[in-house]
Amino acid sequence: MKLRLFLLRLKKLSFPISVYRIRGDSMLPAVRSGQFVITRRSKPHNPVNRLVVFENQGILKIKRITRVSQMGYWVLGDNRHFSQDSRHFGDLNIEKVRGYVIKIF
């Protein structure tokens, strides 16, 4: 019930938000499989070290932004052994970003 009220309050805010359920171990220990993240579309002033949800080859992923370039973001999973990230697909085009994580629960 508390979660439902929290989400209803978030929807009333002036910025677009989304909620995603995480599956997989690529972001351990920061985010565990089964947890939820809340994201907002607006780009933070400094996106480095922020978690981002994006689309890659039709699949939604969550990774950490480690650097910003003219080509986009370099993103890595915290659990490198179980992560398909910029080491595999290069820079993330900013247009593929669905949201920047503002809350993990």
C-alpha positions in Angstrom: 0.0 0.0 0.0 2.8 2.4 0.8 4.5 1.7 -2.5 1.2 2.4 -4.4 0.8 5.8 -2.6 4.4 6.7 -3.3 4.0 5.9 -7.0 0.7 7.9 -7.2 2.5 10.9 -5.7 5.4 10.6 -8.1 2.9 10.7 -11.1 1.7 14.1 -9.9 5.1 15.6 -10.2 5.9 17.8 -13.3 8.5 15.5 -14.9 7.8 12.2 -16.7 8.8 9.2 -14.6 8.8 5.4 -15.2 9.2 2.3 -13.0 11.1 -0.7 -14.1 11.7 -4.1 -12.4 15.2 -5.4 -12.7 16.1 -8.8 -13.9 19.6 -10.1 -14.0 22.9 -9.7 -12.0 24.8 -7.2 -14.2 24.4 -4.4 -11.7 25.2 -6.3 -8.4 25.8 -5.1 -5.7 24.1 -1.8 -6.5 20.8 -3.3 -7.9 19.6 -6.8 -7.3 17.4 -8.9 -9.5 13.8 -8.3 -8.5 14.3 -4.8 -7.3 12.5 -1.8 -8.8 13.9 1.5 -10.1 12.2 4.8 -10.7 13.6 6.9 -13.5 13.0 10.3 -14.9 13.5 11.5 -18.4 15.3 14.8 -17.7 19.0 14.6 -18.1 21.0 15.3 -14.9 23.5 18.1 -14.9 26.4 15.6 -14.5 25.3 12.1 -15.7 28.7 10.4 -14.8 28.3 7.7 -12.2 24.5 7.8 -12.6 22.4 4.7 -13.4 20.6 4.8 -16.7 17.8 2.6 -18.3 18.1 2.4 -22.0 17.2 0.2 -25.0 19.8 -1.9 -26.8 18.7 -4.2 -29.7 15.1 -4.1 -28.4 16.1 -5.0 -24.9 15.9 -2.7 -21.9 19.1 -2.6 -19.8 20.3 -0.7 -16.8 24.0 0.3 -16.5 26.2 3.0 -14.9 27.4 5.9 -17.0 31.2 6.1 -16.6 32.0 8.8 -19.1 30.4 11.2 -21.6 31.7 11.8 -25.1 30.4 13.5 -28.3 29.2 10.1 -29.4 27.1 9.4 -26.2 27.7 7.6 -22.9 30.1 4.9 -22.1 28.1 2.6 -19.8 29.3 -0.4 -17.7 27.6 -2.9 -15.5 28.8 -3.0 -11.9 29.2 -6.8 -12.1 31.6 -6.8 -15.1 31.6 -10.7 -15.5 27.8 -10.7 -16.1 27.3 -7.5 -18.1 26.8 -6.8 -21.8 27.8 -3.1 -21.9 29.8 -0.5 -23.9 32.7 -3.0 -24.0 30.5 -5.0 -26.3 28.3 -2.4 -28.2 30.3 0.8 -27.9 29.0 4.2 -26.8 25.3 4.4 -25.9 23.4 6.9 -28.1 21.7 9.4 -25.8 18.5 9.0 -27.8 18.2 5.4 -26.6 18.0 6.5 -22.9 14.6 5.8 -21.3 15.4 7.4 -18.0 17.9 8.2 -15.3 17.5 6.3 -12.0 16.4 8.4 -9.1 15.3 5.7 -6.7 16.0 2.0 -6.1 13.7 -0.2 -4.0 
